[in-house]
Amino acid sequence: MELTVGSILEGKVTGITKFGAFVSLPDGRSGLVHISEIAYTYVSEVSDHLAVGQEVRVKVVGIDENGRINLSIKKAQEAPPRPPRHGSAPSGFRPAAPAAPASFEDKLKQFMQDSDSRLSGVRKHNERPSRRRGGGRSGGGGYDD
């Protein structure tokens, strides 16, 4: 059986280290599941999630030039849904209602309006007299006087 990146296999945990777990694969080879590839949650101790002899489903995520096999337990399963974030929106903020899909022309028109608005703000800022000593951009003690 040829191992390829992306293959999902059943294996058995044969060793646990502080940086991950070694897993024996069906063809007699073994690979490493790095601590960051064990679970979708934070893993501080590998032994809190895995035990020697435990059967695990793994995905081959890499095989390096020395033949070492990198495995992932979390990528061999579906990601859990993310819980909604509480308290992240400012008070009084209501998310905009989903708008109907806009046509290209509508999107272009909105872009042009936004762009004109931003440009007018920049122009107003650039037209204000400078408050620096020396009278602004021309004259007033520059290096070329």
C-alpha positions as CSV (number, residue, x, y, z in Angstrom):
1,M,0.0,0.0,0.0
2,E,1.5,3.3,-1.1
3,L,1.1,6.2,1.4
4,T,0.1,9.5,-0.2
5,V,-0.5,12.9,1.2
6,G,-4.3,13.2,1.8
7,S,-4.8,9.5,2.7
8,I,-7.0,8.8,5.7
9,L,-6.0,5.7,7.7
10,E,-6.6,3.9,10.9
11,G,-3.6,3.6,13.2
12,K,-2.6,2.9,16.8
13,V,-0.8,5.2,19.2
14,T,2.6,3.6,20.0
15,G,4.2,6.5,21.9
16,I,3.6,9.8,23.5
17,T,6.0,12.7,23.8
18,K,5.7,16.3,24.9
19,F,5.5,17.4,21.2
20,G,3.1,14.8,19.9
21,A,2.3,11.1,19.4
22,F,3.7,8.4,17.3
23,V,1.2,6.3,15.4
24,S,1.7,2.9,13.8
25,L,0.1,2.7,10.4
26,P,-1.3,-0.4,8.6
27,D,1.7,-0.9,6.4
28,G,4.1,-1.3,9.3
29,R,5.4,2.2,9.1
30,S,4.8,4.9,11.7
31,G,4.3,8.6,11.7
32,L,4.1,11.6,14.0
33,V,1.0,13.5,15.0
34,H,2.3,16.9,16.1
35,I,0.7,18.4,19.3
36,S,-0.9,21.1,17.1
37,E,-2.6,18.4,14.9
38,I,-4.3,16.5,17.7
39,A,-7.4,18.5,18.3
40,Y,-9.2,21.7,17.3
41,T,-8.9,22.9,20.9
42,Y,-5.7,23.9,22.7
43,V,-3.6,20.9,23.7
44,S,-1.2,21.5,26.5
45,E,-0.6,17.8,27.4
46,V,-0.8,15.1,24.7
47,S,-1.7,12.5,27.3
48,D,-4.9,14.4,28.1
49,H,-6.1,13.5,24.6
50,L,-4.4,10.3,23.6
51,A,-3.2,7.1,25.3
52,V,-0.7,4.4,24.1
53,G,-2.7,1.6,22.3
54,Q,-5.6,3.9,21.4
55,E,-6.9,3.5,17.9
56,V,-7.0,6.7,16.0
57,R,-8.1,7.9,12.5
58,V,-5.3,10.0,10.9
59,K,-4.7,11.9,7.7
60,V,-1.3,12.0,6.0
61,V,-0.4,15.7,5.8
62,G,3.2,15.3,4.6
63,I,6.0,13.0,3.8
64,D,9.5,14.6,3.9
65,E,12.6,13.8,1.9
66,N,13.8,11.4,4.7
67,G,10.5,9.4,4.5
68,R,9.1,10.8,7.8
69,I,5.4,10.8,7.8
70,N,3.5,13.8,9.3
71,L,0.0,13.0,10.4
72,S,-3.1,14.9,11.6
73,I,-5.9,13.6,13.8
74,K,-8.0,16.8,13.6
75,K,-7.8,17.0,9.8
76,A,-9.1,13.5,9.5
77,Q,-12.4,14.7,11.0
78,E,-14.8,17.5,10.4
79,A,-14.1,20.8,12.1
80,P,-16.6,21.6,14.9
81,P,-18.8,24.6,14.3
82,R,-17.4,27.8,15.8
83,P,-19.4,29.2,18.7
84,P,-20.7,32.7,18.3
85,R,-18.5,35.4,19.8
86,H,-20.2,37.2,22.7
87,G,-19.5,40.8,23.6
88,S,-17.4,41.5,20.6
89,A,-19.7,44.0,18.9
90,P,-19.9,47.5,20.3
91,S,-23.0,48.3,22.2
92,G,-25.8,49.5,20.0
93,F,-24.3,47.9,17.0
94,R,-26.6,45.8,14.9
95,P,-25.1,43.9,11.9
96,A,-26.5,45.0,8.6
97,A,-29.2,42.9,7.2
98,P,-28.0,40.7,4.4
99,A,-28.6,42.5,1.1
100,A,-29.8,41.0,-2.0
101,P,-27.1,40.2,-4.5
102,A,-26.2,43.3,-6.3
103,S,-25.5,43.5,-10.0
104,F,-22.1,44.6,-11.2
105,E,-23.4,48.0,-12.2
106,D,-24.8,48.5,-8.7
107,K,-21.5,47.5,-7.1
108,L,-19.6,49.8,-9.4
109,K,-22.0,52.7,-8.7
110,Q,-21.5,52.2,-4.9
111,F,-17.7,52.0,-5.3
112,M,-17.6,55.2,-7.2
113,Q,-19.8,57.0,-4.6
114,D,-17.5,55.7,-1.8
115,S,-14.4,56.7,-3.7
116,D,-15.7,60.2,-4.5
117,S,-16.5,60.7,-0.8
118,R,-13.1,59.6,0.3
119,L,-11.3,61.7,-2.3
120,S,-13.3,64.8,-1.2
121,G,-12.1,64.2,2.4
122,V,-8.5,63.9,1.2
123,R,-8.8,67.1,-0.9
124,K,-10.2,69.1,2.0
125,H,-7.3,67.9,4.2
126,N,-4.7,68.8,1.6
127,E,-6.2,72.3,1.0
128,R,-6.1,73.4,4.6
129,P,-3.3,75.9,5.4
130,S,-0.3,74.3,7.1
131,R,0.1,75.1,10.8
132,R,3.9,74.5,10.7
133,R,6.3,77.3,11.4
134,G,7.8,78.7,8.3
135,G,4.7,79.2,6.3
136,G,4.0,75.9,4.8
137,R,5.4,74.1,1.8
138,S,7.1,76.9,0.0
139,G,9.7,79.3,1.4
140,G,10.2,79.6,5.1
141,G,13.6,78.3,5.9
142,G,14.0,75.2,3.7
143,Y,17.3,73.7,2.9
144,D,17.4,75.2,-0.6
145,D,17.1,78.9,0.5
